[in-house]
């Protein structure tokens, strides 16, 4: 016999219930669960009773054990994650194409690009060949085996003329023979006769010509070279090229010609002008007639190998003074100056500078007298 179920009716107390037939069964069960203590709730939850009217929770996918996949090495090639452009592109992927995407770039080179690249290589090869061929021609032209083997006939003749002229000039035994190979022969012969009265004319052999180089003096072509006499001696020479195949030697610079011995001239400078090759330096010496520094500029004049000196004076700020200063500024040290003395000068060993003949030891124009 089943026990009789009591009927619950609500009282004034909110936690009490009374049976009401009109109340649904679900509501009565929920109210009973809400009013029970925690211990009783646990007992009710243990069976995990499910109310039929409640929606069932979504079915969870059972967890599965997935083996760890070894990470691939990073490549610059295609990743397995595709972009939207690749997804939308209508292509068919196969196992081979997907596998080739790992580790290397795939793609075909257009045939046109190959043709252009091959053409570029051909052009480069042609240009390199032309440059190498041109360089070889320049090397061959600039480094002849011997000067006499140059292809230019005029150059061969010029070199022959230089060698012949120098050897004949040095080997000459007389003034008449020697003057045939010098510049300005008519004006130079009188100087040669005066010079060789005190200096013997000695023939010299020439073993070798070296250190040859061209230069231009006052717009004229010249050559400098060293004629080797023996193992210890050499003669420095200046040659003027008077035609394509002819040269003449500057005799004055070769013998360092002076119209009078410098040591004698210093003792008593004559009252007429004479041209000397001298070393020029600025000087603070102002004596006698030349004490006024605002009017005169002073220079110390000397000659290599001779201790005697002179002091030359020039009007300050004159064209001649400016020319002399410009020569010194450019580095000239030895020049040809026209000097004039006077026995009436109170300042001894003093001369007046009359003219600047040359900024170096080379006289370009022909002399007119023995002393100019």
Secondary structure, DSSP 8 states (H G I E B T S, - for coil): -----------SSTT-----TTS-HHHHHHHHHHHS-HHHHHHHHHTT---TTS---------------------SS--SS--HHHHHS-----HHHHHHTSSS------HHHHHHHHHHHHHHHHHHHHHHHHHHHHHHHHS-SSGGG-S-HHHHHHHHHHHHHHHHHHH--SHHHHGGGBSSHHHHHHHHHHHTTTS--------EEEEEEEEEETTEEEEEEEEE-SSS-EEEEEEEE-SSS-EEE-HHHHHT--SS-HHHHHHS--SS-EEEEEEEEE-----GGG--TTTEEEEEEEETTEEEEEEEEEETTSHHHHHHHHHHHTT--EEEEEEE--TT-SSTTEEEEEEEEESSS---S--SSS--
